[in-house]
Structures are given as C-alpha cells and as structure tokens.
Amino acid sequence: MSIAAAAAPKAENPYGLMEALEQGGTIAWAVFLILVGMSIGTFYILFTKLIEQQKVINQGKKVRATFWRAANLKEGAAKLEKNSAYKQIVDDGIKAQEEHTKLTDPVEAHDWLHGSLARSEAAINSSLGGGLAFLATVGSTSPFIGLFGTVIGIYRALIKIGAAGQASIDAVAGPVGEALIMTALGLAVAVPAVLAYNFLQRRNKAIAEQLSGFTVDLLAYLVSNGAVKPTVAPAPAAPAAKPAAAKA
C-alpha cells in the first residue's frame, strides 16, 4: 500500500444521525429536539424524585427510632427534621387538637383529628407524586412522535423514488435511514420513562403505607391523651466507660 493511500482520510458516513437530520430538514430536527427534551426531563424527574423519596424513607427510620420514646408530642416533634413529612403530620395533629377546643359546633374529636391528619397525609402523597404524570405522558406519546418522523422519512423516500423513476439504493437510503432512526429514538425515550414511572410509583406506594401507619398511631395517641402508642424497643444502652489505668 502506498504512503499516499495510507495518509488519505477516511470517507465520512453519509448515513449517520446528523446527516439524516440534515436531510430531513425542519421536521426531523423538530422531532429530534422534542424527543431529546423528553429524555432530559425524564432523567431529571427520576433522580430528583429518588432523592426526595429517600429523604422521606430516612425520616421514617428516624421516627421509629426516636419519636415514640419522647415524653409528649411536642418533644417528639422537636426531634424530627425541620420541614420533614412526619413533622408536618405531627404539627398538623397538634394544631388540630388545639383547634378542636375552639369549635362552637360540637364535633367528635376522633372525626376532627382524623380529617385533619388525612388531609395532611394526602398533601404529602400528592407532593411525592409530582412529576409522575410527565413520565406517563412521555412513555405513552414518545413512540408516536418518533413514528411521525418515521412517516415523514418514508414519505420523502417515496417522493425521491417517484422523481428518480426507479428505486435505487442511493435515492432511498437517506430517507429510510432517517425514518428508522426516528423510530429507534422514540422507543429509546419511551422505555426509560415507563420504567422510571413504575419504579417511582412502587416506592411512593411503600412510603404511603408507612405514612398511613404512622398517621393511625398518631391518631390513637391523640384521642387517648397519650395512653395508646406503639411499642418500641428500648434505646440502646450507652457503652460502659473504660476503667482508669492503674497507677504505677
């Protein structure tokens, strides 16, 4: 092989992604940018919701470890993290208990407290579910957006065939390649969105069950004036101090 042949640059691929988008024009670029935006939004929501969910899960572990050992609700609430989901429920329960004494129309304390705690729990679950509608929308619509690009690519291929008078590979390779790329992009965006939606939804369901159990225990504590509360394991004993070293 001659030196000139070895030094010759490699021929560029005329059927790559960027070439297909350039051939597709405005419609191909619009479809591509929409799918990229959907993909970025999907992963942003996935990671932010994972962080938010993990915070609530860690708060639940702390509640089980320290909250029910407190002498009263206010002391227990002071041990919880500020702006945490469980602290919000406790604060709303304390506030509802104080407001019940101010009612002029007699209402059962159980019904009043149950309604207030249920409203607080529903607000937390609604916050945890934020963004999941976007994932469901991406999972259901992105394949059709990719299919739209596919249809346009096939249409352009047919026009080229008609203009050339024959179905040569050079005439249809570009538009058909563009069509297949759009189909693949639509599926590549839809699959992670569906998986992320199902995964986050399952974690939200587990968190909602923990919040519901805590709300029931808190309601029992409030209506019984502290007589009924969950049984918790005793706090671990502090390690014994090491004996002082004997003097020489």
C-alpha positions in Angstrom: 0.0 0.0 0.0 1.4 3.4 -0.9 2.1 6.2 1.6 -0.5 8.4 -0.2 -3.2 5.8 0.2 -2.4 5.3 3.9 -2.5 9.0 4.6 -5.8 9.5 2.8 -8.6 10.5 5.3 -11.4 8.0 5.9 -14.6 8.7 3.9 -17.4 10.2 6.1 -20.5 8.2 6.7 -23.3 9.8 4.6 -26.0 7.9 6.5 -25.2 8.9 10.1 -27.5 10.6 12.6 -26.5 14.2 11.8 -26.6 13.6 8.1 -30.1 12.1 8.4 -31.3 15.1 10.4 -29.8 17.5 7.8 -31.6 15.6 5.0 -34.8 15.5 7.0 -34.9 19.3 7.4 -37.0 21.2 9.9 -39.4 18.4 10.7 -36.7 15.9 11.5 -34.9 18.4 13.7 -38.1 19.3 15.5 -38.9 15.7 16.2 -35.3 15.0 17.4 -35.3 18.0 19.7 -38.7 17.2 21.2 -37.5 13.6 22.0 -34.2 14.9 23.5 -36.2 17.3 25.7 -38.4 14.5 26.8 -35.5 12.3 27.7 -33.7 15.0 29.7 -37.0 15.7 31.6 -37.4 12.0 32.3 -34.0 11.6 33.9 -34.2 14.9 35.8 -37.5 13.8 37.4 -36.2 10.3 38.1 -33.1 11.5 40.0 -34.9 14.3 41.9 -37.8 12.1 42.9 -35.4 9.4 44.1 -33.6 11.9 46.3 -37.0 13.2 47.7 -38.2 9.7 48.3 -35.0 8.6 50.1 -35.3 11.6 52.4 -38.8 10.5 53.5 -37.7 6.9 53.9 -34.8 8.0 56.1 -37.2 10.2 58.1 -39.4 7.2 58.7 -36.5 5.2 60.1 -35.7 8.1 62.5 -39.3 8.3 63.6 -39.3 4.6 64.5 -36.0 5.0 66.4 -36.6 8.2 68.4 -40.1 9.7 68.1 -42.2 7.4 70.2 -39.7 7.4 73.0 -40.4 11.1 73.7 -42.5 12.1 76.7 -45.0 14.1 74.6 -45.8 15.0 71.0 -44.1 18.4 71.1 -40.9 16.9 72.5 -41.1 14.2 69.8 -41.7 16.7 67.1 -38.7 18.7 68.2 -36.5 15.6 67.5 -37.7 15.4 63.9 -36.1 17.1 60.9 -37.4 20.5 60.1 -39.8 20.5 57.2 -39.9 16.7 57.1 -43.0 14.8 56.1 -43.5 13.2 59.5 -43.0 16.5 61.3 -45.7 18.1 59.1 -48.2 15.4 60.1 -47.3 15.7 63.8 -47.6 19.5 63.7 -50.9 19.3 61.9 -52.2 16.8 64.5 -51.2 19.1 67.4 -52.8 22.1 65.7 -56.0 20.2 65.0 -56.1 19.1 68.7 -55.8 22.7 69.8 -58.4 23.9 67.3 -60.9 21.3 68.4 -61.4 23.1 71.7 -62.3 26.3 69.9 -65.1 24.8 67.9 -68.6 26.2 68.7 -70.4 23.4 66.9 -69.7 20.1 68.7 -67.7 17.7 66.6 -66.3 14.4 67.7 -62.6 14.7 68.4 -61.9 11.5 66.5 -63.6 12.7 63.4 -62.0 16.1 63.5 -58.5 14.8 64.1 -58.9 12.0 61.5 -59.9 14.5 58.9 -57.0 16.9 59.6 -54.4 14.1 59.6 -55.9 12.6 56.4 -55.7 16.0 54.7 -52.0 16.4 55.8 -51.1 12.9 54.6 -52.9 13.4 51.2 -50.9 16.6 50.7 -47.6 14.8 51.3 -48.6 11.9 48.9 -49.6 14.5 46.3 -46.2 16.2 46.6 -44.4 12.8 46.2 -46.5 12.1 43.1 -45.5 15.3 41.4 -43.8 14.8 38.0 -45.0 11.2 37.5 -47.7 12.5 35.1 -44.9 13.8 32.9 -43.2 10.4 32.9 -46.5 8.7 32.0 -47.1 11.2 29.2 -43.6 10.7 27.8 -43.9 6.9 27.9 -47.2 7.0 26.0 -46.5 9.7 23.4 -42.8 9.5 22.5 -43.2 6.4 20.3 -45.9 8.2 18.3 -43.7 11.3 18.0 -40.9 9.0 16.7 -43.5 7.4 14.4 -44.4 10.8 13.0 -40.7 11.3 12.0 -40.8 7.8 10.5 -43.8 8.6 8.3 -42.2 11.8 7.1 -39.0 9.9 6.2 -40.9 7.2 4.3 -42.8 9.9 2.5 -39.6 11.6 1.4 -38.2 8.3 0.2 -41.3 7.7 -1.9 -41.0 11.2 -3.4 -37.4 10.5 -4.3 -38.3 7.2 -5.9 -41.0 9.0 -8.0 -38.6 11.8 -9.0 -35.9 9.3 -10.0 -38.2 6.9 -11.8 -36.5 3.9 -10.1 -36.0 2.6 -6.6 -32.2 2.9 -6.4 -30.5 2.5 -3.0 -28.8 5.8 -3.3 -32.2 7.6 -3.6 -33.9 6.0 -0.7 -31.1 5.1 1.8 -31.1 8.5 3.4 -34.8 9.0 4.0 -35.3 5.4 5.0 -32.4 5.6 7.4 -33.9 8.8 8.9 -37.2 7.0 9.3 -35.6 4.1 11.2 -33.6 6.5 13.4 -36.7 8.3 14.5 -38.5 5.1 15.3 -35.5 4.0 17.5 -35.3 7.4 19.2 -39.0 7.2 20.1 -38.6 3.8 21.7 -35.3 4.8 23.4 -37.2 7.7 25.1 -40.3 5.8 26.0 -38.8 2.7 27.6 -36.8 4.6 30.4 -39.9 6.8 31.1 -42.1 3.8 31.6 -39.6 2.0 33.8 -39.0 5.1 35.9 -42.7 5.7 36.3 -43.4 2.2 37.5 -40.3 2.2 39.8 -41.2 5.6 41.4 -44.8 4.6 41.7 -43.9 1.5 43.6 -41.7 3.4 46.0 -44.4 6.0 46.5 -46.9 3.3 47.4 -44.5 1.9 50.0 -44.0 5.4 51.5 -47.7 6.0 51.6 -48.2 2.8 53.6 -45.6 3.9 56.1 -47.2 7.3 56.4 -50.7 5.8 56.8 -49.4 3.5 59.6 -47.8 6.5 61.4 -51.0 8.5 61.0 -53.1 5.8 62.6 -50.7 5.5 65.5 -50.7 9.3 65.9 -54.4 9.5 65.9 -54.7 6.8 68.6 -52.2 8.7 70.7 -54.1 12.0 70.3 -57.6 10.6 71.1 -56.3 8.7 74.1 -54.2 11.5 75.5 -51.0 9.5 75.2 -52.3 6.3 76.7 -52.1 4.4 73.4 -48.9 4.4 71.4 -46.8 1.9 69.5 -44.4 -0.4 71.4 -40.9 0.5 70.7 -37.6 -1.2 71.5 -35.7 0.3 74.4 -33.0 2.7 73.5 -29.6 1.1 73.2 -27.5 1.4 76.4 -24.5 3.7 76.4 -21.2 1.9 76.2 -19.6 1.4 79.6 -16.7 3.7 80.5 -13.3 2.1 80.4 -11.7 1.7 83.8 -9.0 4.1 84.6 -5.5 2.7 84.1 -3.9 1.6 87.3 -1.2 3.9 88.6 2.3 2.7 88.5 
